[in-house]
Amino acid sequence: MSGLLKSEAVTHPGAVRKRNEDALVDKAEIGLWVVADGAGGHGSGDVASTAIAESLGQMPAGLSAAELLAQIRLRLTAVHAELQAEAERRGPSQILASTVVVLLARGGHFACLWAGDSRIYMLRNGTLSRVTRDHSLVQELVDQGTLSEAEAEQHPQANVITRAIGGHGDLMLDKLSGRIMTGDRFLLCSDGLFKALPEAEIAGIMASGLGASALVDLAVERGARDNVTAVVVDVPT
């Protein structure tokens, strides 16, 4: 089914920042989409996100779904090690890290891999649901019942992620898979999007049939303080 899917991918520095430390991959021809958000405040986030996009963007055609998934894991593990090594070369307390969300679609099935707080949403039958679960400090506090979702958005440590490509220790990726239905729409995005637009508004835009350009344009118009990236993938009816 991957050959039937259509996609639109847009990235923008946002309304405040001059540098864009987000990166993306849009390879509808093999059923692969990626968003990576270089960890803010570390000064070299674009190095990390670009390394991810370049590695996964070079994925060859002709791989089976299982081979593609295995290659993605291998390549992300290699980038993770390379970023850790480069950070060590740069000196103490240096970090080169990035979030990543990956969507694969083949033969009526999808799979998602992720680390960090970039997200994948799915719109099905008019209802938007979050497919991924943030690897972040505030998400842990929400899970513990210490914070509400609304409080988490405004928390002073809302940007602290607990997993990343290039972060400390071994790489840990979460995975979720399921069946694709005709009319499904997927959204991969960096946190610059969902921190500028409420989920209800994202849902409305997705349900209206508008895509990545509309989402990013509105986020920037609303004064997005971070880089904004959106990839919308459509399953035709």
C-alpha positions as CSV (number, residue, x, y, z in Angstrom):
1,M,0.0,0.0,0.0
2,S,3.0,2.4,0.5
3,G,3.0,3.3,-3.2
4,L,-0.6,4.6,-2.9
5,L,0.2,6.9,0.0
6,K,0.7,10.6,-0.5
7,S,2.6,13.0,1.7
8,E,3.5,16.6,2.3
9,A,6.4,17.7,4.4
10,V,7.3,21.2,5.6
11,T,9.8,22.6,8.1
12,H,10.3,26.2,9.2
13,P,12.6,27.9,11.8
14,G,9.5,29.3,13.5
15,A,8.6,32.9,14.5
16,V,11.5,33.5,16.9
17,R,14.5,31.3,16.1
18,K,16.9,32.0,13.3
19,R,18.3,28.5,13.0
20,N,16.3,25.5,12.1
21,E,17.5,22.4,14.1
22,D,14.7,20.2,12.8
23,A,15.1,17.8,9.9
24,L,12.8,15.5,8.0
25,V,12.7,12.6,5.5
26,D,9.8,12.2,3.0
27,K,10.2,9.0,1.0
28,A,6.7,8.1,0.1
29,E,8.0,5.8,-2.7
30,I,9.3,3.4,-0.1
31,G,6.8,4.2,2.7
32,L,9.2,6.0,5.0
33,W,8.8,9.3,6.8
34,V,10.9,10.8,9.6
35,V,11.0,13.9,11.8
36,A,14.0,14.7,14.0
37,D,14.3,17.7,16.4
38,G,17.8,18.6,17.5
39,A,17.8,18.9,21.3
40,G,17.4,22.6,22.1
41,G,20.0,24.5,24.1
42,H,22.9,22.2,23.2
43,G,24.1,24.4,20.4
44,S,24.5,21.6,17.9
45,G,21.1,20.2,17.6
46,D,21.1,20.6,13.8
47,V,24.2,18.3,13.6
48,A,22.3,15.6,15.3
49,S,19.0,15.9,13.5
50,T,20.8,16.2,10.1
51,A,22.8,13.1,10.8
52,I,19.6,11.1,11.4
53,A,17.9,12.5,8.3
54,E,20.9,11.9,6.1
55,S,21.3,8.3,7.3
56,L,17.6,7.3,7.0
57,G,17.1,9.4,3.8
58,Q,19.7,7.2,2.0
59,M,17.6,4.0,2.6
60,P,17.6,2.0,-0.6
61,A,14.4,0.9,-2.4
62,G,13.6,-2.8,-2.8
63,L,13.7,-3.8,0.9
64,S,11.0,-5.8,2.5
65,A,9.1,-4.3,5.4
66,A,11.1,-6.4,7.9
67,E,14.4,-5.5,6.2
68,L,13.5,-1.8,6.2
69,L,12.7,-1.9,9.9
70,A,15.9,-3.7,10.7
71,Q,17.9,-1.2,8.7
72,I,16.3,1.7,10.4
73,R,17.2,0.3,13.8
74,L,20.8,-0.4,12.7
75,R,21.2,3.1,11.2
76,L,19.8,4.9,14.2
77,T,22.0,2.8,16.6
78,A,25.0,3.8,14.4
79,V,24.1,7.5,14.5
80,H,23.5,7.3,18.3
81,A,27.1,5.9,18.8
82,E,28.6,8.5,16.3
83,L,26.9,11.4,18.1
84,Q,28.0,10.1,21.5
85,A,31.6,9.8,20.2
86,E,31.6,13.3,18.7
87,A,30.2,14.8,21.9
88,E,33.0,13.1,23.9
89,R,35.6,14.5,21.4
90,R,34.2,18.0,21.9
91,G,34.7,17.9,25.7
92,P,33.0,17.5,29.0
93,S,29.3,18.1,29.3
94,Q,28.8,18.3,25.5
95,I,25.7,16.7,24.1
96,L,24.8,16.1,20.4
97,A,21.2,14.7,20.5
98,S,17.9,14.7,18.7
99,T,14.5,13.3,19.0
100,V,13.2,11.0,16.2
101,V,9.8,9.7,15.1
102,V,9.7,7.3,12.2
103,L,6.6,6.1,10.3
104,L,6.7,3.0,8.0
105,A,3.8,2.0,5.9
106,R,3.7,-1.3,3.9
107,G,1.0,-3.6,2.7
108,G,-1.9,-2.3,4.8
109,H,0.2,-2.0,8.0
110,F,2.1,0.8,9.7
111,A,4.8,0.8,12.3
112,C,6.1,3.7,14.4
113,L,9.5,4.0,16.1
114,W,10.5,6.9,18.3
115,A,12.7,8.4,21.0
116,G,12.0,11.8,22.6
117,D,9.0,14.2,22.4
118,S,8.4,14.6,18.7
119,R,5.0,13.0,17.9
120,I,3.0,10.9,15.5
121,Y,-0.8,11.5,15.4
122,M,-3.4,9.5,13.5
123,L,-6.7,10.9,12.2
124,R,-9.3,8.1,11.7
125,N,-13.0,8.6,11.1
126,G,-12.7,12.2,12.1
127,T,-11.0,11.5,15.5
128,L,-7.4,12.5,16.2
129,S,-5.4,10.3,18.4
130,R,-1.8,10.4,19.6
131,V,0.1,7.3,18.5
132,T,3.4,8.0,20.3
133,R,4.0,8.7,24.0
134,D,6.5,11.4,24.9
135,H,9.8,10.4,26.4
136,S,9.9,13.5,28.6
137,L,10.1,14.6,32.3
138,V,6.7,16.1,32.3
139,Q,5.1,13.0,30.7
140,E,6.6,11.0,33.5
141,L,5.0,13.4,36.0
142,V,1.6,13.1,34.1
143,D,1.9,9.3,34.3
144,Q,2.5,9.5,38.0
145,G,-0.5,11.8,38.5
146,T,1.6,14.7,39.7
147,L,0.7,16.9,36.8
148,S,-2.3,17.3,34.5
149,E,-1.8,17.4,30.7
150,A,-2.6,21.1,30.8
151,E,-0.1,21.8,33.6
152,A,2.6,19.8,31.7
153,E,2.4,22.2,28.7
154,Q,3.3,25.1,30.9
155,H,5.8,23.4,33.1
156,P,9.3,25.1,33.3
157,Q,10.9,21.8,32.4
158,A,8.6,20.9,29.6
159,N,11.5,20.7,27.2
160,V,13.5,18.1,29.1
161,I,13.5,14.8,27.2
162,T,14.4,11.5,28.8
163,R,15.4,9.6,25.6
164,A,17.2,10.8,22.4
165,I,19.4,9.7,19.6
166,G,22.9,10.7,20.9
167,G,21.7,10.8,24.5
168,H,23.4,9.1,27.4
169,G,23.5,5.3,27.6
170,D,22.2,2.7,25.1
171,L,19.6,3.7,22.5
172,M,16.0,2.8,23.5
173,L,13.3,3.1,20.9
174,D,9.6,2.5,21.4
175,K,7.6,0.8,18.7
176,L,3.9,0.6,17.9
177,S,2.3,-1.0,14.9
178,G,-1.2,-1.5,13.5
179,R,-3.4,-1.8,10.4
180,I,-4.0,1.1,8.0
181,M,-7.5,1.9,6.9
182,T,-8.6,3.9,3.9
183,G,-9.0,7.6,4.7
184,D,-6.4,7.5,7.6
185,R,-4.2,10.6,7.9
186,F,-0.9,10.5,9.8
187,L,0.9,13.5,11.2
188,L,4.6,13.5,12.2
189,C,5.6,16.7,14.0
190,S,8.2,18.3,16.2
191,D,7.1,19.9,19.5
192,G,7.2,23.3,17.9
193,L,3.9,22.5,16.2
194,F,1.9,21.1,19.1
195,K,3.2,23.7,21.5
196,A,1.9,26.5,19.2
197,L,-1.4,24.9,18.3
198,P,-3.8,23.1,20.6
199,E,-4.5,19.4,19.6
200,A,-8.2,20.3,19.0
201,E,-7.1,22.8,16.4
202,I,-4.7,20.4,14.8
203,A,-7.5,17.9,14.6
204,G,-9.8,20.4,12.9
205,I,-7.1,21.2,10.3
206,M,-6.4,17.6,9.6
207,A,-10.1,16.7,9.4
208,S,-10.6,19.6,6.9
209,G,-8.2,17.9,4.5
210,L,-5.5,20.6,4.8
211,G,-2.0,19.4,5.2
212,A,1.5,20.2,6.5
213,S,1.7,23.6,4.9
214,A,-1.4,24.8,6.6
215,L,-0.3,23.5,10.0
216,V,3.1,25.0,9.8
217,D,1.9,28.3,8.5
218,L,-0.7,28.7,11.3
219,A,1.9,27.7,14.0
220,V,4.3,30.4,12.7
221,E,1.4,32.9,12.5
222,R,0.7,32.1,16.2
223,G,4.2,33.0,17.1
224,A,5.8,29.6,17.4
225,R,8.8,30.0,19.6
226,D,10.5,26.8,18.4
227,N,11.3,25.3,15.0
228,V,8.2,23.8,13.4
229,T,8.1,20.6,11.3
230,A,5.1,18.7,10.0
231,V,4.8,15.7,7.7
232,V,1.2,14.7,6.7
233,V,0.7,11.2,5.2
234,D,-2.6,10.4,3.5
235,V,-4.1,7.0,2.8
236,P,-6.5,7.6,-0.1
237,T,-10.1,6.6,0.1
